Amino acid sequence: MFLMTARRQPGHKAAAKARGYRGIVAPPGFLGTPVFQFDHQVNSAANVVNPGATPSAAVDSAGNLYVAWTRSTATLSTEIYVSTSTDGGVTWQPAVRANAPGAAGEDIYPAIVAAPNGTVYVAWTQAWFPFVNITVSQSTNEGNTFSGYTNASGQDPPGYAIYPSLGVDSQGRVYMAYQGLDFFSMTQDANLTWSDDGITWTAPLTISGTAGFGLYPQVLVDHADRVHAFWLDYRGLLLTGALTVWHSMSADRGATWSFGSSISEGAADPTGIISVAAHLDEIVVTWPASSGMANGISSIASADGALRPSRTAWLPAASGPAKWSKPCANFHTCPTRARGKHSWSGPSSSATLPACRSRPGNPPFTRPSPSANSPPAGTCPPPSRPGAA
């Protein structure tokens, strides 16, 4: 597996110590989709990376780079490893296992984030049938070792918890979004939970509503500690024939959330997992997309912390090196969007965490102590089986 890196913008917390990162956007690949040429190999052992699980990358305040990836074993199982670079991605240390040695089941689809105090958190889907949950571990020594394996989702059979995404605020609170599947109700929801220590996690909040329309959620925390949740939503699929990208935001560390709203109507139709990034108040959301018979990448950006979308862009698959199309100067004058239709933040709702429910066979969920920004405390029933890892 290889890493493509890009030069960071001045003013970022890590810019003073992070080196210049290099990468190439290459001509399109199969069916015209954009592909990337990577110039630094991350994994130390050859031919072990599982190609079906996307890696995840993070940088800490000291400029260290971390990549979490899925390793295939000789027994056809999968494990989670983390590779670390302390020189801006030029060289990489031998990869370290992030899931528990001897862990049962399959471990796949990692996400990684670095807290301000240097703690590195890794989350992944652990399939230990009939349990399929999100497990989290952490490192306090710059990725040299991982411990604290915790079931952070508590999904009961016959449901699954898959595809985690991580974010962290300036006070070290870790937020995790994930997709929950309930086979009794045949619903798929975008859920979110958070923790102040990586061990104790709040009961999950369904941020995509109760109708079961949320896919592949992503969480992002901006420089003002606003927590943003994004997901693919298919409630309009029967009407428009396309998925849409939705957004909800919390300005009080997850205590309350804005009503979810679509931010992609009028843009190219999403066809895959979305990606999110932020720098100060600038937030950019991208997704694989199709427009007519063309495949490419679509994006939308906000320059004010997602209070209002400011521009859109379409990156079609072309025969040469891909380039961004010129963005609209102002959201309200974009030719592909109706004036005034889309807002990234709605009226504040009183959506607080639901009461703990019985979770037989899963670790306990203890809410944080009461504070101005936390829901009331409460503890779920104790587990009836060993820990998740």
C-alpha positions, 0 to 999 in steps of 0.5 A: 500500500502506498500513500499520496500526501499533499503540502499542508496549508500554512497556519495548520497546527501541525504545519510547523513540524510537518514536512512537504508531502508529495503526490500525483493525480493520474489519468483515469482508470477502469470505466473512466474513474480517477485513480492516484499514483502513490509515491511512498509505500506504507506497509513494511511487509509486501503483499499483505494489504487487503484491497477491499478495505480503504485505509485511514490516515491522521497527523498529530500535533507533532507532525507524525503521520499515522495510517491504519490499514487492513492486513490479510493473513495466511489463514484468510482472516483480517487484522488492523495495523498502523504504520507511522512516519516521523519524517513527513512520510518519507520513511515508515516504521514497521507496522504495529498491530492495533487489534488485540492479538488472538482476537476472534472474527474478522477485523476490517474497515479502520478509521484513525484520529490523533487527539491533542494530547497525542493519544492515537485512536483506531476504530474498526469493524469487528465481525464476531458472528453473530456480533458485528460491532465497532471496536476501538483501541488507543496508543499513548506512545506515538503508535508503538503499541495499542491497548484498551480494546473496547466495544464502542457500538454495542449493536445487538444481533441480528444487527450490524455496526460497520464503517466507523469514522472518527473525529476529535475536538480540542478538549480530546473528546473523540466522536465516532460515526458508524452505520447501523443495520437492523435486520428486524426492521430492515433499516440502515442508520447513521449513528454517532457516539462519543467518549472522553477516554476511548473506553466509556462511550455514550449510548448511540444517537441516530443522526439520520432520523428514525426512518433508516436512510443513513449510509456510510456516515462521516464525522468531522470536528472543525477548529471551533469544535463544531461537530459535523456529521455527513452521510449518504441518504436514500430517502429520495431515491425512489423520486429522483433515482439518486442518493443525496449527501446530508449534513447535521451539526452540533455546536455544543459537543454533541448535546444537541443537533441541527435538523439534517438537510441535503447538501448535494441536490443539483450536484452530480449523483453520489455513487460511493463513500464520501470524504470530508476535510476542514481547515479553519472554517473551510469545510470540503465534502467530496464523493465519487459521482456520476453525471450523465454517462461520465464518472468523476468526483463531485464536491461542495465546500463551505467557507463559514463552518458549514453555515452556508455552502459557498461553492461546488465543483465537478472533477470529471474523469478525463484522458489526462491529469485530472484538474479541478473545474473552476468553482462557482463564485457564490452558492446562490449563483451556482448554475446547477443549484436552485437559489436558496434551496440548501442550508447546511444548518437547520433549526436546533433540535432537542435531540439528546441521547436516548435512554440506555437499552438492554444490550445482552452480551455487550460491554457496558455503556456509561455516559459521561458525568453531567456537565454543561455540554453532556446529557445526564449520566446513566449506566447500561447493564453489564456485559454477559460475555468477554470484551469485544476484542 
